[in-house]
């Protein structure tokens, strides 16, 4: 398999208490936090290209430019669609969109990842 423009990945999960603002602020309601949404976006992007990476290689996040557009409550399902939109050697740029189970777009933006190739250990 080869990394190519247009590759996509879709992930769905249920918003848990650990993903909500009340996890860091007990007085806050059970609403999906922005850092949790970003982590979900990163996971979708990483999984998008993972099958095409050389053995032992991985990707690491290097930039995030997103907007959190709407709230989503604990217990709701969220879905992220990541699409690879740019390849520059080992730098990969993704478009990401997150919707909730009511069909509301709750987040969008771009995420950049870099292919990490570990150095071989001297024998």
FENZI-V853442 format. One record per backbone hydrogen bond with DSSP energy under -1.0 kcal/mol. NH is the residue of the N-H (numbers start at 0). CO is the residue of the C=O. Records with the same first field share a line. If there is no record, write none. Layout:
BEGIN
NH=CO + CO
END
This chain:
BEGIN
5=83
6=3
8=81
10=79
12=77
14=75
18=15
19=16
20=30
22=19
24=20
27=24
30=28
31=71
32=18
36=32
37=33
38=34
39=35
40=36
41=37
42=38
43=39
44=40
45=41
46=42
47=43
48=44
49=45
51=48
52=49
56=53
57=115
59=113
61=111
62=111
64=109
66=107
68=105
69=105
73=29
74=14
75=72
77=12
78=98
79=10
80=96
81=8
82=94
83=6
84=92
85=92
87=90
90=87
91=112
92=85
93=110
94=82
95=108
96=80
97=106
98=78
99=103
100=76
102=99
105=97
106=97
107=66
108=95
109=64
110=93
111=62
112=91
113=59
114=89
115=57
END
